[in-house]
Amino acid sequence: MTNTPSTNNSPAAHIRQTAEMIRAAIPEGGLQNPESDTDSTGGAWRISPEPFPLSPTTVAALESLGNDLLEFYRAANRLYIDSTRGNAPDWVTNYLNLGKNDRVQDLGRLRRYRASLPSVIRPDLMALEDGRLVATELDSVPGGFGALAELSRAYQDLGYELVGGNDGIPRGFAAALQDIAGTENPSVAIVVSNESDDYRSEMEALASLLQESGLRSHQVHPSMLRLHEERLQAQTSEGWLNLDLVYRFFELHDLPNIPKIDLLIYAVKHRIVSITAPMKAYLEEKILLALFHHPELQEFWKHTLGTEVYFRLQQTIPQTWIVDPQPIPPGAAINPPLISNGKQIHRWNDLLGLSQKQRRLVLKPSGFSELAWGSRGVTIGHDVPQSDWDAAVETALNSYTVTPYVLQEYHQSRRVDVGYFDFEANEVHSLQARTRICPYYTVADGEAKLSGVLVTAVPSSSKIIHGSPVSVMMPATASKSAVI
């Protein structure tokens, strides 16, 4: 590891200096954290003096998972299109269109980008005791990778080799943007809406990293866009810039609130500018995880994905059910079967009144909602009183046509020890933790490349693994001695 010059050569002073260098790398405004009133620079995030170790076996699994998930998105895109054309069950589009107005549905079907897929993919992975990596969620417009790029650079400057390689995020993201734009030197606007403002600082930092690599990239507010002489332009510190590509960092359910959105949609429809991720709300639904396990679609998935990818994803994507209150015929039951601690759930009302042991279940909005990001809207059954669980079930059933919910079995990641630096005590503390592993894949030339891994560690007593003042966030490194 590279030593940083210091007037105090004691081990404690060196570790503190290391931790301070890492903390200083966090983008101004901190890492996005809707659950905290303070940001990382104010001490709301614990800093590890070392990256999180992953075994070579786990790193290899992460590297191969990216292309499996890309194939999953490709198959899901085809399933939706086939369903709209009558070549797959119509209930597929009925599910995926729930809560979406005609405009959003029409945007998802634009011929302009019919085959387009997300350019950045991030699963939320739990490393289980049995060694499996389970993807409890998939995100195709993820936050966090701008902050990961900054954090990674700090650890690399300290001499660490990280999973994804040196500057993996900006290099991979630049390649993805060049691939979408179809040119080596596109002008790119990372458009961040008011609703996504918590992420603005890290997107600004990422745009700066892209500029260092020679890519003309700027973070802009949607109000800074205009059409001029049949070109979409963004107002930047350098003046008005003709754009080739927009990286969409806003949610599609926020469209009515976004300034200049009509102008941007016009430019996309008329091929004035390219956009990624494509405005396909159906690819941002957790319902897709339930459809992957739906009995009537198994032949489609096997045929489209191929046997090897299909069976690997069977181990990765957990059983997920759509909380559908429509009447189930007599003699039928929820399928695939839903059994929790020995109790079979035949009707969704059977979820009411479950014991704490039977409530090892997670209830969450599917996607097209302001409740569907972070940990908003998530209810973990065995972590709340029965009355709160019953109320959450009633909410899910009653909001089906506007905000559908999905149900998953609760998956608990294995315990590990994570070190973090206590700036007040001036020493490293050990935290018995559970972790969420978030690999970021950037897509170019039809391949999903692992460009970096962000690990979030929380106290082992926490049921939800999400950024909080007591969490530790760090990039990953490969280590033969790692327990995961």
C-alpha positions as CSV (number, residue, x, y, z in Angstrom):
1,M,0.0,0.0,0.0
2,T,1.2,3.5,-0.8
3,N,2.1,5.6,2.3
4,T,0.9,9.1,2.4
5,P,3.4,11.7,3.8
6,S,2.7,12.5,7.4
7,T,4.4,14.4,10.2
8,N,3.2,11.7,12.6
9,N,4.4,8.2,11.6
10,S,2.5,6.3,14.3
11,P,0.1,3.6,13.1
12,A,-2.9,5.4,14.6
13,A,-2.0,8.6,12.9
14,H,-1.6,6.8,9.6
15,I,-4.9,5.1,9.8
16,R,-6.7,8.4,10.7
17,Q,-5.0,10.1,7.8
18,T,-6.2,7.3,5.5
19,A,-9.8,7.6,6.8
20,E,-9.7,11.3,6.4
21,M,-8.5,11.0,2.8
22,I,-11.3,8.6,2.0
23,R,-13.9,10.8,3.7
24,A,-12.7,13.8,1.7
25,A,-13.3,11.9,-1.5
26,I,-17.1,11.8,-0.9
27,P,-18.8,14.2,-3.3
28,E,-19.9,17.5,-1.8
29,G,-23.4,16.9,-0.4
30,G,-22.5,13.4,0.6
31,L,-23.8,10.0,-0.6
32,Q,-27.5,9.9,-1.2
33,N,-29.3,9.0,2.0
34,P,-33.0,9.8,2.3
35,E,-33.1,8.4,5.8
36,S,-30.5,10.7,7.3
37,D,-30.6,14.4,8.2
38,T,-26.9,14.7,7.8
39,D,-24.6,13.7,5.0
40,S,-21.4,11.7,4.8
41,T,-19.1,14.7,5.1
42,G,-20.8,15.5,8.4
43,G,-20.1,12.1,9.8
44,A,-23.4,10.3,8.9
45,W,-21.5,7.5,7.2
46,R,-18.8,5.3,8.8
47,I,-15.6,5.1,6.8
48,S,-13.6,1.9,6.5
49,P,-9.8,2.3,6.2
50,E,-9.8,-0.7,3.8
51,P,-12.1,-1.9,1.0
52,F,-14.4,-4.9,1.6
53,P,-12.8,-8.2,0.8
54,L,-14.5,-10.7,-1.6
55,S,-13.2,-14.1,-2.4
56,P,-12.0,-14.9,-6.0
57,T,-15.0,-17.3,-6.3
58,T,-17.4,-14.5,-5.5
59,V,-15.7,-12.1,-7.8
60,A,-15.9,-14.6,-10.6
61,A,-19.6,-15.1,-9.9
62,L,-20.2,-11.4,-10.0
63,E,-18.3,-11.0,-13.3
64,S,-20.5,-13.7,-14.9
65,L,-23.8,-12.5,-13.3
66,G,-23.8,-9.3,-15.4
67,N,-24.3,-10.9,-18.7
68,D,-27.0,-13.2,-17.2
69,L,-28.9,-10.1,-16.0
70,L,-28.5,-8.5,-19.4
71,E,-30.0,-11.6,-21.0
72,F,-32.8,-11.4,-18.4
73,Y,-33.5,-7.8,-19.4
74,R,-33.4,-8.7,-23.1
75,A,-35.8,-11.5,-22.6
76,A,-38.1,-9.3,-20.4
77,N,-38.1,-6.7,-23.2
78,R,-39.1,-9.4,-25.7
79,L,-41.8,-10.8,-23.4
80,Y,-43.5,-7.4,-23.1
81,I,-43.3,-6.7,-26.8
82,D,-44.7,-10.2,-27.6
83,S,-47.5,-9.7,-25.2
84,T,-48.5,-6.4,-26.8
85,R,-48.6,-8.2,-30.2
86,G,-50.6,-11.1,-28.9
87,N,-47.7,-13.5,-29.1
88,A,-47.5,-13.9,-25.3
89,P,-50.2,-13.8,-22.7
90,D,-52.0,-10.5,-22.5
91,W,-51.9,-10.5,-18.7
92,V,-48.2,-9.9,-18.9
93,T,-48.7,-6.4,-20.2
94,N,-51.7,-5.9,-18.0
95,Y,-49.5,-6.5,-15.0
96,L,-46.6,-4.4,-16.3
97,N,-48.9,-1.5,-17.3
98,L,-50.6,-1.2,-13.9
99,G,-50.7,2.4,-12.7
100,K,-49.2,3.8,-15.9
101,N,-51.1,6.3,-18.1
102,D,-51.2,6.1,-21.8
103,R,-48.3,8.5,-22.3
104,V,-45.9,6.3,-20.2
105,Q,-47.1,3.2,-22.0
106,D,-46.6,4.8,-25.4
107,L,-43.0,5.9,-24.5
108,G,-42.2,2.3,-23.6
109,R,-43.3,1.2,-27.1
110,L,-41.4,3.7,-29.2
111,R,-39.9,2.1,-32.3
112,R,-37.0,4.5,-31.8
113,Y,-35.5,2.2,-29.1
114,R,-37.6,-0.9,-29.3
115,A,-34.5,-3.2,-28.7
116,S,-32.7,-0.8,-26.4
117,L,-31.8,-2.0,-22.9
118,P,-30.4,-0.2,-19.8
119,S,-26.8,0.8,-20.0
120,V,-26.2,0.5,-16.3
121,I,-27.5,-2.4,-14.2
122,R,-27.2,-2.9,-10.5
123,P,-28.7,-5.8,-8.5
124,D,-29.0,-5.7,-4.7
125,L,-27.3,-8.9,-3.6
126,M,-27.5,-10.8,-0.3
127,A,-24.7,-13.2,0.4
128,L,-26.5,-16.1,2.2
129,E,-25.0,-18.6,4.6
130,D,-25.1,-21.3,2.0
131,G,-22.9,-19.3,-0.3
132,R,-25.6,-18.2,-2.8
133,L,-25.9,-14.6,-4.0
134,V,-29.6,-13.6,-4.1
135,A,-30.8,-10.5,-6.0
136,T,-33.6,-9.1,-4.0
137,E,-34.0,-6.2,-6.4
138,L,-32.7,-5.0,-9.8
139,D,-32.2,-1.4,-10.7
140,S,-31.7,-0.1,-14.2
141,V,-31.5,3.6,-13.2
142,P,-29.3,3.2,-10.1
143,G,-27.9,5.7,-7.8
144,G,-24.6,5.3,-6.0
145,F,-22.2,4.7,-8.9
146,G,-21.1,8.3,-9.0
147,A,-20.2,8.2,-5.3
148,L,-18.6,4.7,-5.8
149,A,-16.4,6.2,-8.5
150,E,-15.1,8.9,-6.2
151,L,-14.6,6.5,-3.3
152,S,-12.9,4.0,-5.5
153,R,-10.4,6.6,-6.7
154,A,-9.5,7.4,-3.0
155,Y,-8.9,3.8,-2.2
156,Q,-6.9,3.3,-5.4
157,D,-4.8,6.4,-4.5
158,L,-3.9,4.5,-1.3
159,G,-2.6,1.6,-3.3
160,Y,-5.6,-0.8,-3.3
161,E,-6.7,-2.8,-6.3
162,L,-10.4,-2.9,-6.6
163,V,-12.9,-5.2,-8.2
164,G,-13.8,-3.5,-11.6
165,G,-10.2,-2.2,-12.1
166,N,-8.7,1.2,-11.8
167,D,-11.3,3.9,-12.6
168,G,-13.7,1.1,-13.5
169,I,-16.9,3.1,-13.2
170,P,-15.9,6.1,-15.3
171,R,-14.2,3.9,-17.9
172,G,-17.1,1.5,-18.1
173,F,-19.8,4.3,-18.1
174,A,-17.9,6.2,-20.8
175,A,-17.8,3.0,-23.0
176,A,-21.6,2.5,-22.4
177,L,-22.4,6.1,-23.4
178,Q,-20.2,5.9,-26.5
179,D,-21.9,2.7,-27.5
180,I,-25.4,4.2,-27.2
181,A,-24.4,7.4,-29.0
182,G,-22.6,5.5,-31.8
183,T,-19.6,7.8,-31.6
184,E,-16.3,7.9,-29.7
185,N,-16.8,11.5,-28.7
186,P,-20.4,12.2,-27.9
187,S,-21.6,15.2,-26.0
188,V,-23.6,14.0,-23.0
189,A,-26.0,15.5,-20.5
190,I,-26.7,13.7,-17.3
191,V,-30.1,15.1,-16.6
192,V,-31.1,15.1,-12.9
193,S,-34.6,16.2,-11.9
194,N,-35.6,17.9,-8.7
195,E,-37.0,14.6,-7.4
196,S,-33.6,13.0,-7.8
197,D,-31.8,16.0,-6.3
198,D,-30.2,13.9,-3.5
199,Y,-28.0,12.3,-6.2
200,R,-27.0,15.5,-8.0
201,S,-23.7,15.9,-6.3
202,E,-22.5,12.5,-7.2
203,M,-23.7,12.8,-10.8
204,E,-21.8,16.1,-10.9
205,A,-18.7,14.3,-9.7
206,L,-19.2,11.5,-12.2
207,A,-19.6,14.0,-15.1
208,S,-16.2,15.6,-14.0
209,L,-14.6,12.2,-14.1
210,L,-15.9,11.6,-17.6
211,Q,-14.5,15.0,-18.6
212,E,-11.1,13.9,-17.4
213,S,-11.2,11.0,-19.8
214,G,-12.0,13.3,-22.7
215,L,-15.8,12.8,-22.8
216,R,-17.9,16.0,-23.2
217,S,-20.2,15.4,-20.2
218,H,-22.2,17.7,-18.0
219,Q,-24.7,17.2,-15.2
220,V,-27.7,19.5,-15.9
221,H,-31.1,20.2,-14.6
222,P,-33.9,19.6,-17.1
223,S,-34.7,23.3,-17.1
224,M,-31.3,23.9,-18.7
225,L,-32.4,22.1,-22.0
226,R,-33.6,23.8,-25.1
227,L,-34.2,23.1,-28.8
228,H,-32.2,25.3,-31.2
229,E,-32.0,24.8,-34.9
230,E,-33.2,21.2,-34.6
231,R,-30.6,20.3,-32.0
232,L,-31.2,19.6,-28.4
233,Q,-28.8,21.8,-26.3
234,A,-27.8,22.0,-22.7
235,Q,-26.7,25.2,-20.9
236,T,-23.3,24.6,-19.3
237,S,-20.5,26.6,-17.9
238,E,-19.0,26.6,-21.4
239,G,-22.2,27.9,-23.0
240,W,-24.9,26.1,-25.0
241,L,-23.8,22.5,-25.9
242,N,-25.3,20.5,-28.7
243,L,-26.2,17.1,-27.3
244,D,-25.8,13.7,-28.8
245,L,-27.1,11.7,-25.8
246,V,-29.1,12.2,-22.6
247,Y,-28.4,10.0,-19.6
248,R,-31.8,9.9,-17.8
249,F,-31.5,10.2,-14.1
250,F,-35.1,10.7,-13.2
251,E,-38.0,8.4,-12.6
252,L,-40.8,8.0,-15.2
253,H,-43.5,8.4,-12.6
254,D,-42.2,12.0,-12.1
255,L,-42.7,13.0,-15.7
256,P,-45.5,15.5,-15.0
257,N,-43.2,17.4,-12.6
258,I,-40.1,17.6,-14.8
259,P,-39.5,20.9,-16.7
260,K,-38.9,20.7,-20.4
261,I,-39.9,17.1,-20.5
262,D,-42.1,17.6,-23.6
263,L,-39.1,19.1,-25.3
264,L,-36.9,16.2,-24.4
265,I,-39.5,13.6,-25.5
266,Y,-39.9,15.5,-28.8
267,A,-36.2,15.3,-29.4
268,V,-36.1,11.6,-28.6
269,K,-39.1,10.8,-30.8
270,H,-37.6,12.7,-33.8
271,R,-34.2,11.2,-33.4
272,I,-32.6,14.5,-32.5
273,V,-31.0,12.9,-29.5
274,S,-30.5,9.5,-28.0
275,I,-31.5,8.6,-24.5
276,T,-30.5,6.0,-21.9
277,A,-31.9,4.3,-20.0
278,P,-34.8,4.0,-22.5
279,M,-38.1,5.3,-21.1
280,K,-39.4,1.8,-20.6
281,A,-41.2,1.8,-17.3
282,Y,-42.0,-1.9,-17.6
283,L,-38.2,-2.7,-17.3
284,E,-38.1,-1.0,-14.0
285,E,-40.8,-3.1,-12.3
286,K,-40.1,-5.7,-9.5
287,I,-43.1,-7.6,-11.1
288,L,-40.5,-8.9,-13.6
289,L,-39.0,-11.0,-10.8
290,A,-42.4,-12.6,-10.2
291,L,-42.9,-13.2,-13.9
292,F,-39.6,-15.0,-14.0
293,H,-41.0,-17.6,-11.7
294,H,-44.5,-17.7,-13.1
295,P,-45.4,-21.3,-14.0
296,E,-47.0,-20.4,-17.3
297,L,-43.9,-18.6,-18.5
298,Q,-41.2,-21.2,-17.7
299,E,-40.9,-22.4,-21.2
300,F,-40.6,-18.9,-22.5
301,W,-37.7,-18.1,-20.1
302,K,-35.9,-21.4,-20.8
303,H,-36.2,-21.0,-24.5
304,T,-35.2,-17.3,-24.6
305,L,-32.5,-17.4,-22.0
306,G,-31.0,-20.8,-22.8
307,T,-30.8,-23.6,-20.2
308,E,-27.6,-22.6,-18.5
309,V,-28.6,-18.9,-17.9
310,Y,-32.1,-19.9,-16.9
311,F,-30.9,-22.3,-14.2
312,R,-28.3,-19.8,-12.9
313,L,-30.9,-17.1,-12.6
314,Q,-33.2,-19.6,-10.8
315,Q,-30.6,-19.6,-8.1
316,T,-30.2,-15.8,-8.1
317,I,-33.7,-14.4,-8.5
318,P,-35.8,-15.2,-5.4
319,Q,-39.4,-16.4,-5.4
320,T,-41.5,-13.3,-5.8
321,W,-45.3,-13.0,-6.0
322,I,-47.5,-10.2,-7.3
323,V,-50.0,-9.2,-4.6
324,D,-53.1,-9.5,-6.9
325,P,-56.4,-9.1,-5.1
326,Q,-58.4,-10.4,-8.1
327,P,-60.6,-13.4,-7.0
328,I,-58.9,-16.8,-7.2
329,P,-61.2,-19.5,-8.5
330,P,-62.4,-22.2,-6.0
331,G,-60.0,-25.2,-5.9
332,A,-57.1,-23.0,-7.0
333,A,-54.4,-21.3,-5.0
334,I,-51.6,-18.8,-5.3
335,N,-49.1,-20.3,-7.8
336,P,-46.2,-20.9,-7.4
337,P,-47.2,-22.1,-3.9
338,L,-46.5,-19.6,-1.1
339,I,-45.7,-21.4,2.1
340,S,-44.3,-19.4,5.1
341,N,-43.2,-21.3,8.2
342,G,-45.5,-24.2,7.4
343,K,-48.6,-22.1,6.6
344,Q,-49.7,-22.2,3.0
345,I,-51.2,-18.9,1.7
346,H,-54.2,-19.8,-0.5
347,R,-55.7,-16.3,-0.7
348,W,-54.0,-13.0,-0.2
349,N,-56.3,-12.3,2.8
350,D,-54.5,-15.3,4.4
351,L,-51.6,-12.9,5.0
352,L,-53.6,-11.2,7.6
353,G,-53.1,-12.3,11.2
354,L,-49.9,-14.3,10.6
355,S,-47.7,-15.0,13.5
356,Q,-44.2,-13.4,13.7
357,K,-42.5,-16.5,12.5
358,Q,-44.9,-16.8,9.6
359,R,-44.3,-13.2,8.7
360,R,-40.7,-13.7,7.5
361,L,-41.8,-11.9,4.3
362,V,-41.1,-8.6,2.6
363,L,-43.8,-6.5,1.1
364,K,-42.8,-3.7,-1.3
365,P,-44.1,-1.5,-4.1
366,S,-43.2,-2.9,-7.5
367,G,-41.7,0.2,-9.1
368,F,-43.8,3.0,-10.7
369,S,-44.1,5.0,-7.5
370,E,-42.2,7.4,-5.3
371,L,-42.4,4.7,-2.6
372,A,-40.4,2.2,-4.7
373,W,-36.8,3.4,-4.1
374,G,-34.6,3.5,-1.1
375,S,-36.4,1.6,1.6
376,R,-39.6,3.6,1.3
377,G,-42.7,1.5,1.2
378,V,-40.9,-1.6,2.3
379,T,-42.4,-3.6,5.2
380,I,-40.5,-6.6,6.7
381,G,-43.2,-8.7,8.4
382,H,-41.3,-10.1,11.3
383,D,-39.8,-6.7,12.1
384,V,-43.1,-4.9,12.8
385,P,-46.1,-5.6,15.0
386,Q,-48.9,-7.7,13.6
387,S,-51.2,-4.6,13.3
388,D,-48.6,-2.8,11.1
389,W,-48.2,-5.9,9.0
390,D,-51.9,-6.3,8.5
391,A,-52.2,-2.6,7.6
392,A,-49.4,-3.0,5.0
393,V,-51.2,-6.0,3.5
394,E,-54.4,-4.0,3.2
395,T,-52.5,-1.1,1.6
396,A,-51.0,-3.4,-1.0
397,L,-54.4,-5.0,-1.8
398,N,-56.2,-1.7,-2.0
399,S,-53.6,0.1,-4.2
400,Y,-53.2,-2.8,-6.7
401,T,-54.5,-0.8,-9.8
402,V,-52.4,2.2,-9.0
403,T,-49.3,0.9,-7.2
404,P,-49.0,-2.9,-7.3
405,Y,-46.9,-4.6,-4.6
406,V,-44.8,-7.7,-4.7
407,L,-44.1,-10.2,-1.9
408,Q,-40.8,-12.0,-1.3
409,E,-39.4,-14.4,1.3
410,Y,-37.1,-12.6,3.6
411,H,-33.4,-13.3,2.8
412,Q,-30.8,-12.6,5.5
413,S,-27.2,-12.1,4.5
414,R,-24.5,-13.8,6.5
415,R,-22.7,-12.1,9.4
416,V,-19.3,-10.6,8.8
417,D,-17.0,-8.3,10.8
418,V,-16.3,-4.9,9.2
419,G,-13.9,-2.3,10.5
420,Y,-14.6,1.4,10.6
421,F,-12.7,4.4,11.8
422,D,-14.2,6.3,14.8
423,F,-13.0,9.8,14.4
424,E,-13.9,10.9,17.9
425,A,-12.2,7.9,19.6
426,N,-9.4,8.0,17.0
427,E,-9.4,4.3,16.5
428,V,-10.7,1.5,14.4
429,H,-13.8,-0.3,15.7
430,S,-15.2,-3.6,14.6
431,L,-18.8,-4.0,13.6
432,Q,-20.6,-7.3,13.4
433,A,-22.6,-6.6,10.3
434,R,-24.7,-7.9,7.5
435,T,-24.0,-6.6,4.0
436,R,-25.6,-5.7,0.7
437,I,-23.4,-6.2,-2.3
438,C,-24.2,-3.9,-5.2
439,P,-22.2,-4.7,-8.4
440,Y,-22.5,-2.1,-11.1
441,Y,-22.5,-3.4,-14.7
442,T,-22.0,-1.1,-17.7
443,V,-23.2,-2.3,-21.0
444,A,-21.3,-1.8,-24.3
445,D,-21.1,-3.9,-27.5
446,G,-23.8,-6.2,-26.1
447,E,-21.8,-7.2,-23.0
448,A,-22.3,-6.3,-19.4
449,K,-18.9,-5.5,-17.7
450,L,-18.4,-5.4,-14.0
451,S,-17.2,-1.9,-13.4
452,G,-17.2,-1.7,-9.6
453,V,-18.8,-3.0,-6.4
454,L,-20.3,-1.0,-3.6
455,V,-20.8,-2.8,-0.3
456,T,-23.1,-1.5,2.4
457,A,-22.6,-3.0,5.9
458,V,-25.1,-2.4,8.7
459,P,-25.3,-3.7,12.3
460,S,-26.3,-7.4,12.2
461,S,-29.5,-6.6,14.1
462,S,-30.8,-4.4,11.3
463,K,-33.4,-6.0,9.1
464,I,-33.1,-3.5,6.2
465,I,-29.7,-3.0,4.7
466,H,-29.7,0.5,3.5
467,G,-27.6,3.6,3.9
468,S,-27.8,5.1,7.4
469,P,-25.6,6.9,9.9
470,V,-24.5,3.6,11.4
471,S,-23.7,2.0,8.0
472,V,-20.3,1.5,6.5
473,M,-19.9,1.9,2.7
474,M,-16.9,0.8,0.8
475,P,-15.8,-0.6,-2.6
476,A,-14.7,-4.2,-2.9
477,T,-11.3,-5.8,-3.4
478,A,-10.4,-9.5,-4.1
479,S,-8.9,-11.4,-1.3
480,K,-8.2,-15.1,-0.9
481,S,-8.9,-14.9,2.8
482,A,-12.4,-13.4,2.4
483,V,-15.3,-15.1,4.0
484,I,-17.8,-14.1,1.3
